[in-house]
Amino acid sequence: MKTAVIYARVSSEEQEKEGWSIPSQLKALRKLAVQNNFSIESEFVESASAKKEGRKEFSDMVAFIKENEISAIFCYKVDRLTRNPKDLITIEELGVDLVFVEGRYDSSPQGRFTLTMMAGLARFQVENQALVHTKGYAREGRARRVAKKSAGRLLERQEQKHDRG
Protein backbone atom coordinates (compact mmCIF):
# COMPACT_ATOMS: atom_id res chain seq x y z
CA MET A 1 0.00 0.00 0.00
CA LYS A 2 1.20 3.51 -0.81
CA THR A 3 1.91 5.85 2.09
CA ALA A 4 0.88 9.45 2.54
CA VAL A 5 0.51 12.31 4.97
CA ILE A 6 -2.40 14.68 5.41
CA TYR A 7 -1.93 18.43 5.76
CA ALA A 8 -4.89 20.58 6.86
CA ARG A 9 -4.68 24.30 7.56
CA VAL A 10 -6.75 27.33 8.43
CA SER A 11 -5.30 30.83 8.34
CA SER A 12 -5.79 31.79 11.96
CA GLU A 13 -6.40 30.38 15.42
CA GLU A 14 -9.67 32.30 15.46
CA GLN A 15 -10.87 30.36 12.42
CA GLU A 16 -9.88 27.10 14.08
CA LYS A 17 -11.72 27.97 17.32
CA GLU A 18 -14.82 28.81 15.31
CA GLY A 19 -14.55 25.39 13.63
CA TRP A 20 -14.26 26.82 10.14
CA SER A 21 -12.85 23.93 8.24
CA ILE A 22 -10.28 21.66 9.91
CA PRO A 23 -12.76 18.84 10.70
CA SER A 24 -14.32 19.00 7.24
CA GLN A 25 -10.90 19.09 5.57
CA LEU A 26 -9.73 16.04 7.54
CA LYS A 27 -12.91 14.09 6.81
CA ALA A 28 -12.63 14.73 3.06
CA LEU A 29 -8.88 14.01 3.00
CA ARG A 30 -9.19 10.72 4.89
CA LYS A 31 -11.96 9.61 2.54
CA LEU A 32 -9.90 10.53 -0.54
CA ALA A 33 -6.88 8.64 0.80
CA VAL A 34 -8.94 5.49 1.34
CA GLN A 35 -10.47 5.80 -2.14
CA ASN A 36 -6.98 5.98 -3.62
CA ASN A 37 -5.57 3.07 -1.56
CA PHE A 38 -3.20 5.15 0.56
CA SER A 39 -2.17 4.46 4.12
CA ILE A 40 -2.04 7.71 6.13
CA GLU A 41 1.15 7.71 8.19
CA SER A 42 0.65 11.08 9.87
CA GLU A 43 -1.61 14.11 9.91
CA PHE A 44 -0.38 17.67 10.22
CA VAL A 45 -2.91 20.30 11.29
CA GLU A 46 -2.08 23.99 11.47
CA SER A 47 -3.62 27.37 12.24
CA ALA A 48 -1.25 29.78 10.55
CA SER A 49 -1.01 32.01 7.53
CA ALA A 50 0.74 30.40 4.56
CA LYS A 51 1.90 33.64 2.97
CA LYS A 52 5.35 33.31 4.57
CA GLU A 53 7.53 30.26 4.94
CA GLY A 54 8.39 28.86 8.36
CA ARG A 55 5.12 27.33 9.56
CA LYS A 56 5.79 24.78 12.30
CA GLU A 57 3.50 21.95 11.17
CA PHE A 58 4.49 22.44 7.53
CA SER A 59 8.17 22.19 8.51
CA ASP A 60 7.44 19.13 10.66
CA MET A 61 5.64 17.53 7.71
CA VAL A 62 8.61 18.16 5.39
CA ALA A 63 10.99 16.62 7.96
CA PHE A 64 8.66 13.61 8.42
CA ILE A 65 8.53 13.01 4.67
CA LYS A 66 12.33 13.19 4.41
CA GLU A 67 12.70 10.64 7.24
CA ASN A 68 10.04 8.21 6.00
CA GLU A 69 9.01 6.59 2.74
CA ILE A 70 6.09 8.84 1.93
CA SER A 71 4.76 8.97 -1.60
CA ALA A 72 2.04 11.63 -1.36
CA ILE A 73 0.68 14.64 0.48
CA PHE A 74 -3.10 14.92 0.72
CA CYS A 75 -4.35 18.48 1.13
CA TYR A 76 -7.76 20.05 0.56
CA LYS A 77 -6.62 22.55 -2.08
CA VAL A 78 -3.48 24.40 -3.12
CA ASP A 79 -4.05 27.50 -0.98
CA ARG A 80 -4.35 25.32 2.14
CA LEU A 81 -0.87 23.94 1.42
CA THR A 82 0.97 27.07 0.34
CA ARG A 83 0.63 30.70 -0.59
CA ASN A 84 4.33 31.31 -1.17
CA PRO A 85 6.74 30.08 -3.83
CA LYS A 86 9.46 28.84 -1.45
CA ASP A 87 7.14 26.29 0.15
CA LEU A 88 6.01 25.06 -3.25
CA ILE A 89 9.64 24.55 -4.31
CA THR A 90 10.33 22.70 -1.05
CA ILE A 91 7.41 20.37 -1.74
CA GLU A 92 8.46 19.79 -5.36
CA GLU A 93 11.97 18.88 -4.18
CA LEU A 94 10.51 16.15 -1.93
CA GLY A 95 9.39 14.29 -5.04
CA VAL A 96 6.00 13.32 -3.59
CA ASP A 97 2.66 13.36 -5.36
CA LEU A 98 0.21 16.07 -4.36
CA VAL A 99 -3.39 14.96 -4.07
CA PHE A 100 -6.07 17.60 -3.57
CA VAL A 101 -9.77 17.35 -2.90
CA GLU A 102 -10.23 20.44 -5.07
CA GLY A 103 -8.02 20.38 -8.14
CA ARG A 104 -6.01 17.75 -9.97
CA TYR A 105 -2.42 18.43 -10.99
CA ASP A 106 -0.35 15.69 -12.57
CA SER A 107 3.43 15.66 -12.94
CA SER A 108 3.34 16.68 -16.61
CA PRO A 109 4.74 20.09 -17.58
CA GLN A 110 1.15 21.36 -17.96
CA GLY A 111 0.17 19.96 -14.55
CA ARG A 112 3.16 21.53 -12.81
CA PHE A 113 2.52 24.82 -14.62
CA THR A 114 -1.12 24.83 -13.51
CA LEU A 115 -0.11 24.02 -9.92
CA THR A 116 2.42 26.85 -9.93
CA MET A 117 -0.19 29.24 -11.33
CA MET A 118 -2.70 28.23 -8.63
CA ALA A 119 -0.08 28.79 -5.91
CA GLY A 120 0.70 32.18 -7.49
CA LEU A 121 -2.98 33.05 -7.52
CA ALA A 122 -3.23 32.08 -3.83
CA ARG A 123 -0.31 34.41 -3.08
CA PHE A 124 -1.91 37.22 -5.10
CA GLN A 125 -5.18 36.81 -3.18
CA VAL A 126 -3.57 37.15 0.25
CA GLU A 127 -1.38 40.08 -0.82
CA ASN A 128 -4.29 41.86 -2.50
CA GLN A 129 -6.48 41.32 0.55
CA ALA A 130 -3.81 42.89 2.76
CA LEU A 131 -3.60 45.88 0.38
CA VAL A 132 -7.38 46.34 0.43
CA HIS A 133 -7.40 46.23 4.24
CA THR A 134 -4.52 48.72 4.42
CA LYS A 135 -6.32 51.13 2.09
CA GLY A 136 -9.53 50.65 4.08
CA TYR A 137 -7.78 51.47 7.33
CA ALA A 138 -6.20 54.53 5.74
CA ARG A 139 -9.59 55.74 4.47
CA GLU A 140 -11.14 55.04 7.87
CA GLY A 141 -8.37 56.99 9.61
CA ARG A 142 -8.75 59.88 7.18
CA ALA A 143 -12.53 59.90 7.72
CA ARG A 144 -11.99 59.90 11.49
CA ARG A 145 -9.59 62.87 11.25
CA VAL A 146 -12.04 64.81 9.03
CA ALA A 147 -14.91 64.06 11.42
CA LYS A 148 -12.81 65.13 14.39
CA LYS A 149 -11.87 68.42 12.68
CA SER A 150 -15.52 69.03 11.71
CA ALA A 151 -16.68 68.30 15.25
CA GLY A 152 -13.99 70.64 16.58
CA ARG A 153 -15.11 73.47 14.28
CA LEU A 154 -18.75 72.91 15.23
CA LEU A 155 -17.84 73.04 18.91
CA GLU A 156 -15.86 76.26 18.35
CA ARG A 157 -18.84 77.87 16.61
CA GLN A 158 -21.17 76.84 19.39
CA GLU A 159 -18.77 78.26 21.99
CA GLN A 160 -18.49 81.52 20.02
CA LYS A 161 -22.29 81.83 19.85
CA HIS A 162 -22.51 81.10 23.56
CA ASP A 163 -19.86 83.73 24.35
CA ARG A 164 -21.69 86.36 22.24
CA GLY A 165 -25.13 85.54 23.56
N, C-alpha and C positions, 0 to 999 in steps of 0.2 A: 504494500500500500504506500502511496505517495504521502509525504509529510508536508505540513504547512503550519504557519502561524496566522493568528488573527490580529488585526490592528483596528481598534475602534477609537474614535476621537470626537470630542466636542471642543468648541473654541474657548470655553471658559468654565470655571468651577460653578458659576451661577447657572449656566445651562445644564450642567450635570445634576445639580441639586434640584432643579425644576423637572428633571427626568426627560429632557428634550429628546435624546435619541440613542443613548448608549444601549439600553436594553433592546430596542428595536434593531439597532445595527447588529448586535451580537446574535440575536435570534436569526436574522436573515443570513448572516455570514456562516453560522454553524450549519444551517440548512443547506446552503450552497456547497459547503465543504463535503457534506455527506453525499449530496447529489453527484459530486465529481470524484468520489472515492478517495478523499483525502483524510488522513489522520491529523487532527489538530494537536500539535505538540505543546503549544503555549498560546496564551491570549495576552495582548498588551492593550490596556485601556488608559486613555489619557484625556485630561481636561487642560488643554493648552493651545494657544494660537500656533498655527503652522507656518506663519509668514517668515519666521526666522528659524535657522537651524539651532540645534541644541536641546530639543525636547527630551526629557528623561526617558520616558517609555519608548520613544522612537529609537533613541540610542541603545537602550537595553535590548530592543528587538533586533537591531543590526548586530549587536554583539552575540546574541543568542543564535542568530542565523549563521554567523561565522564559525561558531563553536559546534554546531550541529548540522546534520545532513537535512537541510530544509529545502524543499523544491518550490514552494510558493508562499506568497503573502496574500491573504484574503482581506480585503478592505471594502467598505461600502461603496465609495466612489473616490475619484482622484483627489478631490479637495479635502477629503478626510485624511488622506495619507500625506499629502504635501501641498504647500503653497509657495515653495521656494525651490529654485533650480539646484542648489547644492544637495538637498535631500534626494531629489530625483536621481541625480548622478550617483549618489551613494547607493541607492537601491539598484540602479542598473548595473553597478559594479559587482553587486552580490551574485548576479546571474540567476536570480530566482524568477519564476513566473509571477505575474501580478493578476489576481483574479478579483474582479469587482462585481458587486451586485448591479450597479448602474454603470454600464459601459464595458465594452469588450475591446481589448487592445492586444493584438498578437505581436510576435517578435519580428514581423516583416518590417522593412523600412517604412511602409505606410502606417503600420500599427504603432511603431515607435514615434513617428512624426506626430500622429494624432494624440498619443499620450503626452508628448512634450507640449503640444499646443493646449491641451486641456489643463495641464499643470500651469502653463503660462497664463491662461485665462483665469485660473483660480488665484494666481498672484495678482493679476490686474484687478480682480474684484475686491480683494482685501485692501489693496493700495488705494483704489478709487473710493471705496467706502470711507477710509480714513481721511481722504481729501475732502469728501463731502461733509463729514463731521467737523473737520477743522474749519471749513468755510462757514458752516452753520453756526459754530461757536463764535466765530469772528463777527458774523452778522448779528447774532444775539447780543454780544458784548457792545457792538456799535449801537444797537437799538436801545440797550440799557443806558448807555452814556447820553444818547439824545433825549431819552425820557427823563433822565435825571436833570439835565440842563433845562429842559422845558419846565419841569416841576419847580426847579430853582427860580426860574424867571417868573413863573406864576406866583410863587410865594413872595418874591420881591415886590411884584405889583400889588399884591394884596396888602403887604406891609406898608407900602407907600400910600395906598388909599386909606389905610387905617390911621397912618400918621397925619394925613391931611384932614381927615374927617373928624 
